[in-house]
Amino acid sequence: MTANGATGSFAIEEWPDPVCRLSDDDGTQVVQAVNEAFERTFGSIEPGEPVTTLFETFDLSVVLGPEDPTVVGTEADKIIAESNRGRSEREPDTRYLLRAVPENGDTDGVLLFTPLPEEAAREADEIGLDHVASVISHDLRNPLDVAKAHLRAARETGEADHFEHVADAHERMERIVEDVLTLASGSDVIQPDEMVELSGVVEDAWTNVDTDDADIVLKGSLPSIIADPDRLGRLFENLFRNSIQHGGSAVTVTVGPLESAKGFYVADDGQGIPSAQQARVFDPGFSTDDHGTGLGLSIVARVVDLHGWSVTVTESANGGARFEVTGIETS
């Protein structure tokens, strides 16, 4: 059973992932319609069935989050798991980010099922399933909402420009997933087997970041090092974003070699990191920004660790933050 959901503000057939529309029937939430993606993934269900029956019918269980995953009074994020019903016992469960999204300010709404990458679901325990859940649900919320809004606007106005915003949102979600995989995956995610020109990686990473009015200074002769160039690029991108986020759009970032050790540093002239917080900045989920996810510097620490390097944070000469990476192998 499918329906286009035209009576609601969210056209469920336009959503690529499984969606179930809910309605209130005398205090009980029931299934109103599901989209084709839902039927392909889980199967058919008759309108009017209680939402609790949906979970029983398709053998879905809540892995993390409220015991009642069907309340649509407020937005809620959690991870659910689909059992390996109909598959080999050797195959892993499929996990989804489940969002209960209210519509029109009442108890009606939709359940959105966003598949999590198999690697992230399988390896999540390395950094804690609860952290993976909180990071993904928090940081994916904005691009998901942006994509939803522009899909609706494109349907209502017919303007193709809205699809560019949808594409941008998808790119943002892809980057978030890559970050989570870097945290959650094993050591094989890093392949430090290339001789890399450090200055070139720095310049490329800078162009991949929204730098506003920020400046970058390459000080001294940066060495060539043995590293995984893609992951090393992510390391610099996250350090640059951290400087701009906390130091302001006009911050100056300096990258240079360490004279007393085999390594390099990234420093800025921003507001710096209080000494009491320096020991925690690499912890997953820790952020001094209310809108931050606490992923950026965790990714830096993870990349450093998987290369066999070390990273420390201190105060720069200008009172900002200074990150030093040591123990690298140079040419």
Secondary structure, DSSP 8 states (H G I E B T S, - for coil): -B---TTSSS-GGG-SS-EEEEEEETTEEEEEEE-HHHHHHT----TT-BHHHHHHHTTEEEEES-S-TT--SS-EEEEEEE--TTS-TTS--EEEEEEEEE-TTSS-EEEEEEE--HHHHHHGGGT-HHHHHHHHHHHHHHHHHHHHHHHHHHHHH--THHHHHHHHHHHHHHHHHHHHHHHHS-GGG----EEEEHHHHHHHHHHTS--TT-EEEE-S---EEEE-HHHHHHHHHHHHHHHHHHH-TT-EEEEEE-SSSSEEEEEESSS---TTTTTTTTSTT--SSTT--S-HHHHHHHHHHHHT-EEEEEE-TTSSEEEEEES--B-
